[in-house]
Amino acid sequence: MKPANTDSPSQSARRKNAILGALSSTLMRLTSVAVLLWLRAGMEPGAFLSRLTLLLIVLGIGSIPFIWISLKTRLKEIQGGEEDAAAQY
């Protein structure tokens, strides 16, 4: 009887890990945006730090769609078996 290969997780485990990674990354971005919004609420409107904080908020929110685009690409790679094919070499 051949032992199970413990080096390579199954496709379902890789999919689950990819989804959990995207969710945790999104949650971290949203948390940082919430903290920046809270900090910005106490700042003087129009001040340099207020504008800088707003820029960081926009960049944080703007990066979230790219996380999900990357997830979609990653899930296609997993479904296509690219890692499985590369593991044979």
KEKE-3310 file (N, C-alpha, C; in steps of 0.2 Angstrom, whole numbers, plus 5000, padded with zeros to 4 digits):
npx = (5004:5003:5009:5000:5002:5008:5014:5008:4993:4976:4965:4953:4957:4967:4959:4951:4960:4965:4953:4951:4962:4960:4948:4953:4963:4955:4947:4957:4961:4948:4947:4958:4954:4943:4949:4957:4947:4941:4952:4953:4941:4943:4952:4957:4947:4953:4966:4983:4987:4974:4970:4980:4977:4964:4968:4975:4964:4956:4965:4966:4953:4952:4961:4955:4946:4956:4962:4951:4951:4963:4961:4951:4959:4968:4960:4956:4968:4970:4959:4963:4973:4987:4997:4997:5002:5014:5020:5024:5036)
npy = (4994:5011:5025:5040:5055:5068:5080:5088:5097:5093:5098:5104:5108:5117:5126:5131:5136:5147:5155:5158:5165:5177:5182:5185:5194:5204:5207:5213:5224:5231:5233:5241:5253:5256:5260:5271:5280:5282:5289:5300:5307:5314:5324:5340:5347:5348:5349:5344:5331:5326:5325:5316:5305:5302:5299:5287:5279:5278:5271:5260:5254:5254:5244:5232:5226:5220:5210:5200:5198:5192:5181:5174:5171:5163:5152:5147:5142:5132:5124:5120:5112:5115:5116:5103:5097:5103:5097:5085:5085)
npz = (5000:4995:5004:5008:4999:5008:5006:4996:4997:4994:4981:4985:4998:4994:4988:4998:5007:4998:4997:5011:5013:5005:5011:5024:5021:5015:5026:5034:5027:5027:5041:5044:5036:5043:5055:5051:5047:5059:5065:5057:5059:5071:5066:5060:5047:5031:5034:5031:5036:5037:5024:5019:5026:5021:5008:5010:5015:5003:4995:5002:5001:4987:4984:4987:4977:4968:4976:4975:4962:4960:4968:4960:4949:4955:4959:4947:4942:4952:4949:4936:4938:4938:4947:4951:4939:4938:4950:4946:4940)
capx = (5000:5007:5007:4997:5006:5006:5017:5003:4986:4971:4962:4948:4961:4970:4954:4949:4966:4965:4947:4952:4967:4957:4944:4957:4966:4950:4945:4962:4960:4943:4949:4963:4950:4939:4953:4959:4941:4940:4957:4951:4935:4946:4957:4954:4946:4957:4973:4988:4986:4967:4970:4984:4973:4959:4971:4976:4958:4955:4970:4965:4947:4954:4965:4951:4944:4962:4962:4946:4953:4969:4958:4948:4964:4971:4955:4957:4975:4969:4955:4966:4978:4993:5001:4998:5006:5021:5023:5026:5043)
capy = (5000:5017:5030:5046:5061:5073:5086:5092:5097:5092:5104:5107:5111:5123:5131:5133:5141:5153:5159:5161:5171:5183:5184:5188:5200:5209:5210:5217:5231:5235:5235:5247:5258:5259:5264:5277:5284:5284:5294:5306:5310:5319:5329:5347:5346:5352:5349:5339:5324:5324:5323:5310:5299:5301:5295:5280:5276:5277:5266:5253:5252:5252:5237:5226:5222:5216:5204:5196:5196:5187:5175:5171:5168:5157:5147:5144:5138:5126:5120:5118:5107:5118:5114:5095:5095:5105:5093:5079:5086)
capz = (5000:4995:5008:5005:4999:5013:5004:4992:4999:4989:4977:4990:5003:4991:4986:5005:5009:4994:4999:5017:5012:5002:5016:5029:5018:5014:5033:5037:5024:5030:5048:5043:5034:5049:5060:5048:5047:5066:5067:5053:5062:5075:5063:5057:5040:5026:5036:5027:5039:5035:5017:5018:5029:5016:5002:5013:5015:4996:4992:5005:4998:4980:4983:4988:4971:4966:4980:4973:4955:4961:4970:4954:4945:4959:4959:4940:4942:4956:4945:4930:4940:4936:4953:4951:4934:4940:4955:4943:4938)
cpx = (5004:5005:5004:5002:5004:5010:5012:4996:4982:4968:4957:4952:4964:4965:4952:4954:4966:4959:4948:4957:4964:4952:4948:4960:4961:4948:4950:4962:4954:4944:4953:4959:4946:4943:4955:4953:4940:4945:4955:4946:4938:4951:4953:4953:4950:4965:4977:4986:4979:4967:4974:4980:4967:4962:4973:4970:4956:4959:4968:4958:4948:4957:4961:4949:4950:4963:4957:4948:4959:4966:4955:4953:4967:4966:4955:4963:4974:4965:4958:4971:4985:4998:5002:5002:5013:5024:5026:5033:5048)
cpy = (5006:5022:5036:5051:5066:5080:5091:5091:5096:5098:5107:5111:5118:5129:5135:5138:5147:5158:5162:5166:5177:5186:5188:5194:5206:5212:5214:5224:5235:5237:5241:5253:5261:5263:5271:5282:5287:5290:5300:5310:5315:5324:5335:5346:5351:5352:5343:5332:5321:5321:5317:5304:5297:5297:5288:5276:5274:5271:5259:5250:5250:5246:5231:5222:5218:5210:5199:5194:5191:5181:5171:5168:5162:5151:5143:5140:5132:5121:5116:5113:5109:5115:5106:5093:5097:5100:5086:5079:5087)
cpz = (5000:5000:5005:5005:5003:5011:5000:4994:4993:4986:4982:4995:5000:4990:4993:5007:5005:4996:5006:5017:5010:5007:5021:5027:5017:5021:5036:5034:5026:5037:5048:5041:5039:5054:5057:5048:5054:5068:5063:5056:5067:5073:5061:5050:5036:5028:5032:5030:5037:5028:5015:5021:5024:5010:5004:5013:5008:4993:4996:5002:4991:4979:4984:4982:4968:4970:4977:4966:4955:4963:4964:4950:4948:4958:4952:4939:4946:4952:4939:4931:4938:4941:4952:4945:4935:4945:4952:4941:4943)
residu = (MET:LYS:PRO:ALA:ASN:THR:ASP:SER:PRO:SER:GLN:SER:ALA:ARG:ARG:LYS:ASN:ALA:ILE:LEU:GLY:ALA:LEU:SER:SER:THR:LEU:MET:ARG:LEU:THR:SER:VAL:ALA:VAL:LEU:LEU:TRP:LEU:ARG:ALA:GLY:MET:GLU:PRO:GLY:ALA:PHE:LEU:SER:ARG:LEU:THR:LEU:LEU:LEU:ILE:VAL:LEU:GLY:ILE:GLY:SER:ILE:PRO:PHE:ILE:TRP:ILE:SER:LEU:LYS:THR:ARG:LEU:LYS:GLU:ILE:GLN:GLY:GLY:GLU:GLU:ASP:ALA:ALA:ALA:GLN:TYR)
# end
